[in-house]
């Protein structure tokens, strides 16, 4: 995967069986598109399947972000 320096990088971490990321969006449109995945008690976006993750990655990329998948993260 090539990185475009004009895009803001968003790290998506695989934590257990979930994919999670934290990001503040100035653009309400992308925030609203991802709102179903937002966990307000943890202040992060979460999803539990590869299909949902792929959908989020496509939405982020279309909105001008550079999603970066971190699968070997050990933490909570």
Secondary structure, 3 states (H helix, E strand, C coil): CCCCCCCEEEEEEEECCEEEECCCCCCHHHHHHHHHHEECCCCEEEECCHHHHHHHHHHHHHCCEEEEEECCCCCC
